[in-house]
Amino acid sequence: MNKTELIDHIAEQADISKAAAGRALDAVIAGVKGTLKKGGSVTLVGFGTFAVGKRTARTGRNPRTGAAIKIKAAKVPKFRPGKALKDALN
C-alpha cells in the first residue's frame, strides 16, 4: 500500500474527503517526525512505538576497491510493533 492508497482507505473508513484524509495523514507523519527529531518517542497503543536509535561509528569497506572507510555515528528511526499488531498478523 502506498501513500495514495492509504489516503483513499482513510477517507473511506472515516467518511471524510480525500483532501481531509491527506491533510490528516500529513499531520500525523509531521508529528511523528517532529517528536523523533527532538529525541522523543511516539507510542500508539495496540499498534507500536516509533523511537530513535543510535548507530555507533564503525569501519566499513568500499565494495569497489575494498578500501577501509569510516562510517559516522548516526541516529536512526526504529519501530517496535505492539502486541495487538503482532497478534493480528499471527
N, CA, C and O atoms as a CHARMM CRD file, in Angstrom:
* protein
*
  360
    1    1 MET  N      0.85300  -1.17400   0.00000 PROA 1      0.00000
    2    1 MET  CA     0.00000   0.00000   0.00000 PROA 1      0.00000
    3    1 MET  C      0.89600   1.23200   0.00000 PROA 1      0.00000
    4    1 MET  O      1.80600   1.34100   0.82200 PROA 1      0.00000
    5    2 ASN  N      0.64400   2.14700  -0.90600 PROA 2      0.00000
    6    2 ASN  CA     1.40800   3.39300  -0.92800 PROA 2      0.00000
    7    2 ASN  C      0.59400   4.50700  -0.26500 PROA 2      0.00000
    8    2 ASN  O     -0.51200   4.27300   0.22400 PROA 2      0.00000
    9    3 LYS  N      1.15300   5.71400  -0.25500 PROA 3      0.00000
   10    3 LYS  CA     0.51300   6.82000   0.45400 PROA 3      0.00000
   11    3 LYS  C     -0.86100   7.15700  -0.12900 PROA 3      0.00000
   12    3 LYS  O     -1.80300   7.42000   0.61800 PROA 3      0.00000
   13    4 THR  N     -0.97700   7.14900  -1.45900 PROA 4      0.00000
   14    4 THR  CA    -2.25900   7.46200  -2.10000 PROA 4      0.00000
   15    4 THR  C     -3.33200   6.44500  -1.71900 PROA 4      0.00000
   16    4 THR  O     -4.47100   6.81100  -1.43000 PROA 4      0.00000
   17    5 GLU  N     -2.96200   5.17900  -1.72000 PROA 5      0.00000
   18    5 GLU  CA    -3.91500   4.13000  -1.34200 PROA 5      0.00000
   19    5 GLU  C     -4.29900   4.25200   0.12400 PROA 5      0.00000
   20    5 GLU  O     -5.44700   3.99800   0.48800 PROA 5      0.00000
   21    6 LEU  N     -3.34800   4.63800   0.96700 PROA 6      0.00000
   22    6 LEU  CA    -3.63700   4.82600   2.38900 PROA 6      0.00000
   23    6 LEU  C     -4.59500   5.99600   2.59200 PROA 6      0.00000
   24    6 LEU  O     -5.50800   5.91100   3.41300 PROA 6      0.00000
   25    7 ILE  N     -4.39700   7.07700   1.85900 PROA 7      0.00000
   26    7 ILE  CA    -5.30700   8.22900   1.94300 PROA 7      0.00000
   27    7 ILE  C     -6.71100   7.81700   1.50300 PROA 7      0.00000
   28    7 ILE  O     -7.69200   8.19200   2.14400 PROA 7      0.00000
   29    8 ASP  N     -6.81700   7.04700   0.41400 PROA 8      0.00000
   30    8 ASP  CA    -8.12700   6.55800  -0.04700 PROA 8      0.00000
   31    8 ASP  C     -8.79400   5.71700   1.03600 PROA 8      0.00000
   32    8 ASP  O     -9.99200   5.85500   1.28200 PROA 8      0.00000
   33    9 HSD  N     -8.02300   4.85000   1.68300 PROA 9      0.00000
   34    9 HSD  CA    -8.55400   3.98200   2.73700 PROA 9      0.00000
   35    9 HSD  C     -9.03800   4.80500   3.93400 PROA 9      0.00000
   36    9 HSD  O    -10.11700   4.55400   4.47000 PROA 9      0.00000
   37   10 ILE  N     -8.24000   5.78400   4.34400 PROA 10     0.00000
   38   10 ILE  CA    -8.62700   6.63800   5.47600 PROA 10     0.00000
   39   10 ILE  C     -9.90900   7.39800   5.14800 PROA 10     0.00000
   40   10 ILE  O    -10.82000   7.47000   5.97300 PROA 10     0.00000
   41   11 ALA  N     -9.97900   7.96700   3.93700 PROA 11     0.00000
   42   11 ALA  CA   -11.16200   8.73300   3.53400 PROA 11     0.00000
   43   11 ALA  C    -12.40800   7.86200   3.56100 PROA 11     0.00000
   44   11 ALA  O    -13.46800   8.29700   4.01000 PROA 11     0.00000
   45   12 GLU  N    -12.27900   6.63700   3.08100 PROA 12     0.00000
   46   12 GLU  CA   -13.42500   5.71900   3.04500 PROA 12     0.00000
   47   12 GLU  C    -13.85100   5.29200   4.45200 PROA 12     0.00000
   48   12 GLU  O    -15.03900   5.31500   4.77300 PROA 12     0.00000
   49   13 GLN  N    -12.89000   4.90500   5.28600 PROA 13     0.00000
   50   13 GLN  CA   -13.20000   4.41200   6.62900 PROA 13     0.00000
   51   13 GLN  C    -13.73500   5.51600   7.54600 PROA 13     0.00000
   52   13 GLN  O    -14.62300   5.26600   8.36200 PROA 13     0.00000
   53   14 ALA  N    -13.19900   6.73200   7.41700 PROA 14     0.00000
   54   14 ALA  CA   -13.60600   7.82900   8.29200 PROA 14     0.00000
   55   14 ALA  C    -14.72900   8.66200   7.70100 PROA 14     0.00000
   56   14 ALA  O    -15.21600   9.59500   8.34000 PROA 14     0.00000
   57   15 ASP  N    -15.14500   8.33100   6.48100 PROA 15     0.00000
   58   15 ASP  CA   -16.21500   9.05100   5.78900 PROA 15     0.00000
   59   15 ASP  C    -15.90000  10.54700   5.69300 PROA 15     0.00000
   60   15 ASP  O    -16.72800  11.39700   6.02300 PROA 15     0.00000
   61   16 ILE  N    -14.68200  10.84400   5.23200 PROA 16     0.00000
   62   16 ILE  CA   -14.25900  12.22500   5.00900 PROA 16     0.00000
   63   16 ILE  C    -13.70100  12.33100   3.59100 PROA 16     0.00000
   64   16 ILE  O    -13.50400  11.32000   2.91700 PROA 16     0.00000
   65   17 SER  N    -13.45300  13.54800   3.14800 PROA 17     0.00000
   66   17 SER  CA   -12.93100  13.74600   1.79400 PROA 17     0.00000
   67   17 SER  C    -11.48000  13.27400   1.72000 PROA 17     0.00000
   68   17 SER  O    -10.78700  13.17200   2.73300 PROA 17     0.00000
   69   18 LYS  N    -11.04000  12.99100   0.49100 PROA 18     0.00000
   70   18 LYS  CA    -9.65000  12.57100   0.29600 PROA 18     0.00000
   71   18 LYS  C     -8.69200  13.69300   0.68200 PROA 18     0.00000
   72   18 LYS  O     -7.60400  13.43300   1.19700 PROA 18     0.00000
   73   19 ALA  N     -9.08900  14.93400   0.43600 PROA 19     0.00000
   74   19 ALA  CA    -8.23700  16.07400   0.79700 PROA 19     0.00000
   75   19 ALA  C     -8.04900  16.14400   2.30800 PROA 19     0.00000
   76   19 ALA  O     -6.93800  16.36600   2.79000 PROA 19     0.00000
   77   20 ALA  N     -9.13100  15.95700   3.05200 PROA 20     0.00000
   78   20 ALA  CA    -9.05100  15.98600   4.51700 PROA 20     0.00000
   79   20 ALA  C     -8.23300  14.80900   5.03000 PROA 20     0.00000
   80   20 ALA  O     -7.44900  14.95500   5.96800 PROA 20     0.00000
   81   21 ALA  N     -8.41300  13.65000   4.42000 PROA 21     0.00000
   82   21 ALA  CA    -7.65000  12.46800   4.81900 PROA 21     0.00000
   83   21 ALA  C     -6.16700  12.68000   4.54700 PROA 21     0.00000
   84   21 ALA  O     -5.32800  12.27500   5.35100 PROA 21     0.00000
   85   22 GLY  N     -5.83300  13.31100   3.42400 PROA 22     0.00000
   86   22 GLY  CA    -4.44500  13.60700   3.09200 PROA 22     0.00000
   87   22 GLY  C     -3.81700  14.55700   4.09300 PROA 22     0.00000
   88   22 GLY  O     -2.67500  14.36700   4.51300 PROA 22     0.00000
   89   23 ARG  N     -4.57500  15.59100   4.47600 PROA 23     0.00000
   90   23 ARG  CA    -4.07000  16.53800   5.47100 PROA 23     0.00000
   91   23 ARG  C     -3.87900  15.85900   6.81800 PROA 23     0.00000
   92   23 ARG  O     -2.90300  16.13300   7.51600 PROA 23     0.00000
   93   24 ALA  N     -4.79800  14.97500   7.19100 PROA 24     0.00000
   94   24 ALA  CA    -4.68700  14.26600   8.46600 PROA 24     0.00000
   95   24 ALA  C     -3.45800  13.35600   8.47600 PROA 24     0.00000
   96   24 ALA  O     -2.71200  13.31900   9.45500 PROA 24     0.00000
   97   25 LEU  N     -3.25500  12.62500   7.38300 PROA 25     0.00000
   98   25 LEU  CA    -2.09000  11.73500   7.30400 PROA 25     0.00000
   99   25 LEU  C     -0.79700  12.54300   7.34400 PROA 25     0.00000
  100   25 LEU  O      0.15100  12.15700   8.02700 PROA 25     0.00000
  101   26 ASP  N     -0.74900  13.66100   6.61800 PROA 26     0.00000
  102   26 ASP  CA     0.43900  14.52100   6.62700 PROA 26     0.00000
  103   26 ASP  C      0.70400  15.06400   8.02900 PROA 26     0.00000
  104   26 ASP  O      1.85900  15.17600   8.44100 PROA 26     0.00000
  105   27 ALA  N     -0.35700  15.40200   8.76500 PROA 27     0.00000
  106   27 ALA  CA    -0.20600  15.90800  10.12800 PROA 27     0.00000
  107   27 ALA  C      0.35400  14.83400  11.05500 PROA 27     0.00000
  108   27 ALA  O      1.19700  15.12200  11.90500 PROA 27     0.00000
  109   28 VAL  N     -0.10900  13.60900  10.89600 PROA 28     0.00000
  110   28 VAL  CA     0.39900  12.50400  11.72600 PROA 28     0.00000
  111   28 VAL  C      1.87900  12.27200  11.43500 PROA 28     0.00000
  112   28 VAL  O      2.68500  12.13600  12.35700 PROA 28     0.00000
  113   29 ILE  N      2.23100  12.22700  10.15900 PROA 29     0.00000
  114   29 ILE  CA     3.62400  11.99700   9.77500 PROA 29     0.00000
  115   29 ILE  C      4.51500  13.12500  10.29200 PROA 29     0.00000
  116   29 ILE  O      5.60900  12.87200  10.79700 PROA 29     0.00000
  117   30 ALA  N      4.05300  14.36100  10.16700 PROA 30     0.00000
  118   30 ALA  CA     4.82200  15.50800  10.65000 PROA 30     0.00000
  119   30 ALA  C      4.98900  15.45100  12.17000 PROA 30     0.00000
  120   30 ALA  O      6.05400  15.78400  12.69000 PROA 30     0.00000
  121   31 GLY  N      3.94900  15.03300  12.87700 PROA 31     0.00000
  122   31 GLY  CA     4.03000  14.91100  14.33400 PROA 31     0.00000
  123   31 GLY  C      5.04000  13.85900  14.75900 PROA 31     0.00000
  124   31 GLY  O      5.81300  14.07500  15.69200 PROA 31     0.00000
  125   32 VAL  N      5.03400  12.72900  14.08000 PROA 32     0.00000
  126   32 VAL  CA     5.99200  11.65700  14.40000 PROA 32     0.00000
  127   32 VAL  C      7.41200  12.13600  14.09700 PROA 32     0.00000
  128   32 VAL  O      8.31800  11.95000  14.90900 PROA 32     0.00000
  129   33 LYS  N      7.60600  12.75400  12.92500 PROA 33     0.00000
  130   33 LYS  CA     8.93500  13.26100  12.55200 PROA 33     0.00000
  131   33 LYS  C      9.44400  14.27500  13.56300 PROA 33     0.00000
  132   33 LYS  O     10.59100  14.19900  14.00400 PROA 33     0.00000
  133   34 GLY  N      8.59400  15.22200  13.92700 PROA 34     0.00000
  134   34 GLY  CA     8.98900  16.26700  14.86200 PROA 34     0.00000
  135   34 GLY  C      9.38200  15.71300  16.22300 PROA 34     0.00000
  136   34 GLY  O     10.37100  16.14700  16.81300 PROA 34     0.00000
  137   35 THR  N      8.61700  14.76500  16.71400 PROA 35     0.00000
  138   35 THR  CA     8.91200  14.16300  18.01500 PROA 35     0.00000
  139   35 THR  C     10.21700  13.38000  17.96900 PROA 35     0.00000
  140   35 THR  O     11.03300  13.47500  18.88600 PROA 35     0.00000
  141   36 LEU  N     10.41900  12.59900  16.89300 PROA 36     0.00000
  142   36 LEU  CA    11.65600  11.82600  16.77000 PROA 36     0.00000
  143   36 LEU  C     12.86800  12.75000  16.62400 PROA 36     0.00000
  144   36 LEU  O     13.94600  12.45500  17.14000 PROA 36     0.00000
  145   37 LYS  N     12.68500  13.85500  15.92600 PROA 37     0.00000
  146   37 LYS  CA    13.78100  14.80500  15.73600 PROA 37     0.00000
  147   37 LYS  C     14.23100  15.38700  17.07400 PROA 37     0.00000
  148   37 LYS  O     15.41300  15.67300  17.26400 PROA 37     0.00000
  149   38 LYS  N     13.29000  15.56100  17.99900 PROA 38     0.00000
  150   38 LYS  CA    13.61200  16.07400  19.33000 PROA 38     0.00000
  151   38 LYS  C     14.15800  14.98400  20.25200 PROA 38     0.00000
  152   38 LYS  O     14.52800  15.26500  21.39200 PROA 38     0.00000
  153   39 GLY  N     14.20900  13.73800  19.76500 PROA 39     0.00000
  154   39 GLY  CA    14.74100  12.63700  20.56400 PROA 39     0.00000
  155   39 GLY  C     13.69000  11.88500  21.34900 PROA 39     0.00000
  156   39 GLY  O     14.02900  11.01300  22.14900 PROA 39     0.00000
  157   40 GLY  N     12.42300  12.19800  21.14200 PROA 40     0.00000
  158   40 GLY  CA    11.34200  11.52800  21.86500 PROA 40     0.00000
  159   40 GLY  C     10.88600  10.26300  21.16000 PROA 40     0.00000
  160   40 GLY  O     11.49400   9.82200  20.18400 PROA 40     0.00000
  161   41 SER  N      9.81200   9.69100  21.66700 PROA 41     0.00000
  162   41 SER  CA     9.22600   8.51000  21.03400 PROA 41     0.00000
  163   41 SER  C      7.72100   8.69800  20.93500 PROA 41     0.00000
  164   41 SER  O      7.12900   9.46100  21.69800 PROA 41     0.00000
  165   42 VAL  N      7.10600   7.99200  19.98400 PROA 42     0.00000
  166   42 VAL  CA     5.66200   8.06900  19.76600 PROA 42     0.00000
  167   42 VAL  C      5.09300   6.66700  19.95800 PROA 42     0.00000
  168   42 VAL  O      5.48000   5.73400  19.25500 PROA 42     0.00000
  169   43 THR  N      4.17200   6.52200  20.91400 PROA 43     0.00000
  170   43 THR  CA     3.56600   5.23200  21.18300 PROA 43     0.00000
  171   43 THR  C      2.09600   5.26500  20.78800 PROA 43     0.00000
  172   43 THR  O      1.33400   6.09800  21.27900 PROA 43     0.00000
  173   44 LEU  N      1.70600   4.37300  19.91500 PROA 44     0.00000
  174   44 LEU  CA     0.31200   4.19600  19.52200 PROA 44     0.00000
  175   44 LEU  C     -0.12600   2.85800  20.10700 PROA 44     0.00000
  176   44 LEU  O      0.23000   1.80100  19.58700 PROA 44     0.00000
  177   45 VAL  N     -0.89400   2.90700  21.18300 PROA 45     0.00000
  178   45 VAL  CA    -1.27300   1.70400  21.91000 PROA 45     0.00000
  179   45 VAL  C     -1.96200   0.71500  20.97100 PROA 45     0.00000
  180   45 VAL  O     -2.90200   1.06500  20.25800 PROA 45     0.00000
  181   46 GLY  N     -1.48300  -0.50900  20.98500 PROA 46     0.00000
  182   46 GLY  CA    -2.04000  -1.55700  20.14500 PROA 46     0.00000
  183   46 GLY  C     -1.38700  -1.62800  18.77100 PROA 46     0.00000
  184   46 GLY  O     -1.52800  -2.63100  18.07200 PROA 46     0.00000
  185   47 PHE  N     -0.66900  -0.56800  18.37400 PROA 47     0.00000
  186   47 PHE  CA    -0.01600  -0.56500  17.06900 PROA 47     0.00000
  187   47 PHE  C      1.48700  -0.71300  17.21500 PROA 47     0.00000
  188   47 PHE  O      2.07800  -1.64600  16.67000 PROA 47     0.00000
  189   48 GLY  N      2.10900   0.20100  17.94700 PROA 48     0.00000
  190   48 GLY  CA     3.55000   0.09900  18.14100 PROA 48     0.00000
  191   48 GLY  C      4.16200   1.41000  18.58800 PROA 48     0.00000
  192   48 GLY  O      3.46300   2.38700  18.86000 PROA 48     0.00000
  193   49 THR  N      5.49700   1.40900  18.65900 PROA 49     0.00000
  194   49 THR  CA     6.24200   2.56800  19.13500 PROA 49     0.00000
  195   49 THR  C      7.31400   2.95500  18.12700 PROA 49     0.00000
  196   49 THR  O      8.09700   2.12200  17.67100 PROA 49     0.00000
  197   50 PHE  N      7.33000   4.23700  17.79400 PROA 50     0.00000
  198   50 PHE  CA     8.39600   4.80100  16.97000 PROA 50     0.00000
  199   50 PHE  C      9.38800   5.43900  17.92600 PROA 50     0.00000
  200   50 PHE  O      8.99200   6.19200  18.81700 PROA 50     0.00000
  201   51 ALA  N     10.67600   5.14900  17.75300 PROA 51     0.00000
  202   51 ALA  CA    11.70100   5.70900  18.63300 PROA 51     0.00000
  203   51 ALA  C     12.96800   5.98300  17.83100 PROA 51     0.00000
  204   51 ALA  O     13.09000   5.59200  16.67000 PROA 51     0.00000
  205   52 VAL  N     13.90300   6.66500  18.48300 PROA 52     0.00000
  206   52 VAL  CA    15.18300   6.96700  17.85700 PROA 52     0.00000
  207   52 VAL  C     16.22800   6.01700  18.42400 PROA 52     0.00000
  208   52 VAL  O     16.36400   5.87700  19.64000 PROA 52     0.00000
  209   53 GLY  N     16.96400   5.36700  17.52800 PROA 53     0.00000
  210   53 GLY  CA    18.06400   4.50500  17.94400 PROA 53     0.00000
  211   53 GLY  C     19.37400   5.15900  17.56400 PROA 53     0.00000
  212   53 GLY  O     19.41100   6.04500  16.71000 PROA 53     0.00000
  213   54 LYS  N     20.44100   4.72600  18.19200 PROA 54     0.00000
  214   54 LYS  CA    21.75300   5.27700  17.88500 PROA 54     0.00000
  215   54 LYS  C     22.61100   4.18700  17.25500 PROA 54     0.00000
  216   54 LYS  O     22.69300   3.07000  17.76400 PROA 54     0.00000
  217   55 ARG  N     23.24000   4.52800  16.15200 PROA 55     0.00000
  218   55 ARG  CA    24.16300   3.61700  15.48600 PROA 55     0.00000
  219   55 ARG  C     25.56500   4.17800  15.71400 PROA 55     0.00000
  220   55 ARG  O     25.82600   5.33700  15.38900 PROA 55     0.00000
  221   56 THR  N     26.46000   3.37400  16.26400 PROA 56     0.00000
  222   56 THR  CA    27.80300   3.84200  16.56500 PROA 56     0.00000
  223   56 THR  C     28.64300   3.95600  15.29700 PROA 56     0.00000
  224   56 THR  O     28.33500   3.35500  14.26700 PROA 56     0.00000
  225   57 ALA  N     29.70300   4.73700  15.40100 PROA 57     0.00000
  226   57 ALA  CA    30.63500   4.86400  14.27500 PROA 57     0.00000
  227   57 ALA  C     31.32500   3.51800  14.08300 PROA 57     0.00000
  228   57 ALA  O     31.56800   2.78600  15.04300 PROA 57     0.00000
  229   58 ARG  N     31.63300   3.20700  12.83800 PROA 58     0.00000
  230   58 ARG  CA    32.26500   1.91200  12.56600 PROA 58     0.00000
  231   58 ARG  C     33.10300   1.99900  11.29900 PROA 58     0.00000
  232   58 ARG  O     33.04700   2.97900  10.55600 PROA 58     0.00000
  233   59 THR  N     33.86600   0.96300  11.08000 PROA 59     0.00000
  234   59 THR  CA    34.68000   0.89700   9.87300 PROA 59     0.00000
  235   59 THR  C     33.99600  -0.02000   8.87900 PROA 59     0.00000
  236   59 THR  O     33.59500  -1.13200   9.22100 PROA 59     0.00000
  237   60 GLY  N     33.86400   0.44900   7.64800 PROA 60     0.00000
  238   60 GLY  CA    33.24800  -0.34800   6.59600 PROA 60     0.00000
  239   60 GLY  C     34.22600  -0.54700   5.45500 PROA 60     0.00000
  240   60 GLY  O     35.38500  -0.13900   5.53900 PROA 60     0.00000
  241   61 ARG  N     33.76400  -1.16600   4.40600 PROA 61     0.00000
  242   61 ARG  CA    34.60000  -1.41200   3.22900 PROA 61     0.00000
  243   61 ARG  C     33.93300  -0.84100   1.99100 PROA 61     0.00000
  244   61 ARG  O     32.72300  -0.97500   1.80900 PROA 61     0.00000
  245   62 ASN  N     34.72700  -0.20500   1.14200 PROA 62     0.00000
  246   62 ASN  CA    34.24100   0.24400  -0.15200 PROA 62     0.00000
  247   62 ASN  C     34.13300  -1.00900  -1.02700 PROA 62     0.00000
  248   62 ASN  O     35.14200  -1.67000  -1.27200 PROA 62     0.00000
  249   63 PRO  N     32.92200  -1.34900  -1.50300 PROA 63     0.00000
  250   63 PRO  CA    32.77300  -2.59300  -2.26200 PROA 63     0.00000
  251   63 PRO  C     33.55400  -2.61800  -3.57300 PROA 63     0.00000
  252   63 PRO  O     33.90300  -3.69200  -4.06400 PROA 63     0.00000
  253   64 ARG  N     33.83400  -1.43700  -4.14800 PROA 64     0.00000
  254   64 ARG  CA    34.58900  -1.39400  -5.40200 PROA 64     0.00000
  255   64 ARG  C     36.06800  -1.65100  -5.21200 PROA 64     0.00000
  256   64 ARG  O     36.68100  -2.44900  -5.92100 PROA 64     0.00000
  257   65 THR  N     36.63200  -0.94300  -4.22200 PROA 65     0.00000
  258   65 THR  CA    38.08900  -1.00700  -4.06100 PROA 65     0.00000
  259   65 THR  C     38.52100  -1.89500  -2.90600 PROA 65     0.00000
  260   65 THR  O     39.67100  -2.33300  -2.85600 PROA 65     0.00000
  261   66 GLY  N     37.61500  -2.16300  -1.98400 PROA 66     0.00000
  262   66 GLY  CA    37.97200  -2.95900  -0.80400 PROA 66     0.00000
  263   66 GLY  C     38.66600  -2.12700   0.26500 PROA 66     0.00000
  264   66 GLY  O     39.06200  -2.65700   1.30300 PROA 66     0.00000
  265   67 ALA  N     38.81600  -0.83400   0.02100 PROA 67     0.00000
  266   67 ALA  CA    39.49000   0.03500   0.98500 PROA 67     0.00000
  267   67 ALA  C     38.60200   0.26600   2.20800 PROA 67     0.00000
  268   67 ALA  O     37.37900   0.35000   2.09800 PROA 67     0.00000
  269   68 ALA  N     39.24000   0.36700   3.37100 PROA 68     0.00000
  270   68 ALA  CA    38.50900   0.63600   4.60700 PROA 68     0.00000
  271   68 ALA  C     38.06000   2.09200   4.62300 PROA 68     0.00000
  272   68 ALA  O     38.82400   2.99100   4.27200 PROA 68     0.00000
  273   69 ILE  N     36.80600   2.31600   5.03700 PROA 69     0.00000
  274   69 ILE  CA    36.29300   3.67700   5.16100 PROA 69     0.00000
  275   69 ILE  C     35.63800   3.82200   6.52600 PROA 69     0.00000
  276   69 ILE  O     35.16500   2.84600   7.10900 PROA 69     0.00000
  277   70 LYS  N     35.61700   5.05300   7.02800 PROA 70     0.00000
  278   70 LYS  CA    34.98500   5.32000   8.31900 PROA 70     0.00000
  279   70 LYS  C     33.53500   5.71200   8.07100 PROA 70     0.00000
  280   70 LYS  O     33.24500   6.55400   7.22000 PROA 70     0.00000
  281   71 ILE  N     32.63200   5.09600   8.81700 PROA 71     0.00000
  282   71 ILE  CA    31.20800   5.42500   8.74100 PROA 71     0.00000
  283   71 ILE  C     30.86100   6.15100  10.03600 PROA 71     0.00000
  284   71 ILE  O     31.09600   5.63400  11.12700 PROA 71     0.00000
  285   72 LYS  N     30.30000   7.35400   9.90900 PROA 72     0.00000
  286   72 LYS  CA    29.98300   8.17700  11.07300 PROA 72     0.00000
  287   72 LYS  C     28.86200   7.56700  11.90700 PROA 72     0.00000
  288   72 LYS  O     28.06700   6.76400  11.41800 PROA 72     0.00000
  289   73 ALA  N     28.81600   7.96300  13.16900 PROA 73     0.00000
  290   73 ALA  CA    27.70600   7.59800  14.04100 PROA 73     0.00000
  291   73 ALA  C     26.44800   8.27900  13.51100 PROA 73     0.00000
  292   73 ALA  O     26.52300   9.35800  12.92400 PROA 73     0.00000
  293   74 ALA  N     25.29200   7.64900  13.71700 PROA 74     0.00000
  294   74 ALA  CA    24.04900   8.21900  13.19100 PROA 74     0.00000
  295   74 ALA  C     22.88100   7.88100  14.10300 PROA 74     0.00000
  296   74 ALA  O     22.90000   6.89500  14.83800 PROA 74     0.00000
  297   75 LYS  N     21.86400   8.73400  14.03000 PROA 75     0.00000
  298   75 LYS  CA    20.59000   8.44900  14.69000 PROA 75     0.00000
  299   75 LYS  C     19.69200   7.81700  13.63100 PROA 75     0.00000
  300   75 LYS  O     19.62800   8.30000  12.50000 PROA 75     0.00000
  301   76 VAL  N     19.00400   6.74500  13.99000 PROA 76     0.00000
  302   76 VAL  CA    18.14400   6.06000  13.02900 PROA 76     0.00000
  303   76 VAL  C     16.75500   5.83900  13.63300 PROA 76     0.00000
  304   76 VAL  O     16.63300   5.56900  14.82800 PROA 76     0.00000
  305   77 PRO  N     15.70700   5.95300  12.80900 PROA 77     0.00000
  306   77 PRO  CA    14.35900   5.68800  13.32100 PROA 77     0.00000
  307   77 PRO  C     14.15800   4.18800  13.49000 PROA 77     0.00000
  308   77 PRO  O     14.63200   3.38600  12.68500 PROA 77     0.00000
  309   78 LYS  N     13.45100   3.82900  14.54600 PROA 78     0.00000
  310   78 LYS  CA    13.14500   2.41700  14.79500 PROA 78     0.00000
  311   78 LYS  C     11.65800   2.27500  15.09200 PROA 78     0.00000
  312   78 LYS  O     11.02400   3.19500  15.60700 PROA 78     0.00000
  313   79 PHE  N     11.11400   1.11500  14.76200 PROA 79     0.00000
  314   79 PHE  CA     9.70600   0.82700  15.05000 PROA 79     0.00000
  315   79 PHE  C      9.62500  -0.50400  15.76200 PROA 79     0.00000
  316   79 PHE  O     10.18100  -1.50000  15.30000 PROA 79     0.00000
  317   80 ARG  N      8.92900  -0.52100  16.89200 PROA 80     0.00000
  318   80 ARG  CA     8.71900  -1.75800  17.63800 PROA 80     0.00000
  319   80 ARG  C      7.21600  -2.01500  17.65900 PROA 80     0.00000
  320   80 ARG  O      6.46700  -1.25700  18.27400 PROA 80     0.00000
  321   81 PRO  N      6.76700  -3.08500  16.98900 PROA 81     0.00000
  322   81 PRO  CA     5.32300  -3.34600  16.91700 PROA 81     0.00000
  323   81 PRO  C      4.74100  -3.70700  18.28600 PROA 81     0.00000
  324   81 PRO  O      5.41000  -4.29900  19.13200 PROA 81     0.00000
  325   82 GLY  N      3.47500  -3.33200  18.47200 PROA 82     0.00000
  326   82 GLY  CA     2.76600  -3.63300  19.71200 PROA 82     0.00000
  327   82 GLY  C      2.15800  -5.02700  19.66900 PROA 82     0.00000
  328   82 GLY  O      2.11700  -5.67400  18.62200 PROA 82     0.00000
  329   83 LYS  N      1.68700  -5.47500  20.82300 PROA 83     0.00000
  330   83 LYS  CA     1.14700  -6.82300  20.95200 PROA 83     0.00000
  331   83 LYS  C     -0.07400  -7.03700  20.04000 PROA 83     0.00000
  332   83 LYS  O     -0.19300  -8.08500  19.40700 PROA 83     0.00000
  333   84 ALA  N     -0.96400  -6.06700  19.97200 PROA 84     0.00000
  334   84 ALA  CA    -2.16800  -6.22300  19.14400 PROA 84     0.00000
  335   84 ALA  C     -1.81000  -6.37800  17.66700 PROA 84     0.00000
  336   84 ALA  O     -2.43900  -7.16100  16.95500 PROA 84     0.00000
  337   85 LEU  N     -0.80800  -5.63900  17.20600 PROA 85     0.00000
  338   85 LEU  CA    -0.36800  -5.75800  15.81400 PROA 85     0.00000
  339   85 LEU  C      0.24100  -7.12800  15.55900 PROA 85     0.00000
  340   85 LEU  O     -0.04000  -7.75700  14.53800 PROA 85     0.00000
  341   86 LYS  N      1.06800  -7.58600  16.47900 PROA 86     0.00000
  342   86 LYS  CA     1.67500  -8.91900  16.34000 PROA 86     0.00000
  343   86 LYS  C      0.60900  -9.99900  16.32700 PROA 86     0.00000
  344   86 LYS  O      0.67400 -10.93200  15.52600 PROA 86     0.00000
  345   87 ASP  N     -0.37900  -9.87700  17.21700 PROA 87     0.00000
  346   87 ASP  CA    -1.45600 -10.86400  17.29400 PROA 87     0.00000
  347   87 ASP  C     -2.29700 -10.86200  16.03400 PROA 87     0.00000
  348   87 ASP  O     -2.75200 -11.92000  15.60000 PROA 87     0.00000
  349   88 ALA  N     -2.51800  -9.69000  15.42900 PROA 88     0.00000
  350   88 ALA  CA    -3.31800  -9.59900  14.21000 PROA 88     0.00000
  351   88 ALA  C     -2.63900 -10.28500  13.04000 PROA 88     0.00000
  352   88 ALA  O     -3.30700 -10.77900  12.13100 PROA 88     0.00000
  353   89 LEU  N     -1.30700 -10.31700  13.05900 PROA 89     0.00000
  354   89 LEU  CA    -0.56300 -10.96000  11.96600 PROA 89     0.00000
  355   89 LEU  C     -0.45500 -12.46100  12.13800 PROA 89     0.00000
  356   89 LEU  O     -0.25600 -13.18500  11.16200 PROA 89     0.00000
  357   90 ASN  N     -0.58300 -12.93300  13.35000 PROA 90     0.00000
  358   90 ASN  CA    -0.44900 -14.38000  13.60200 PROA 90     0.00000
  359   90 ASN  C     -1.79500 -14.94900  13.81500 PROA 90     0.00000
  360   90 ASN  O     -1.92900 -16.15100  14.04400 PROA 90     0.00000
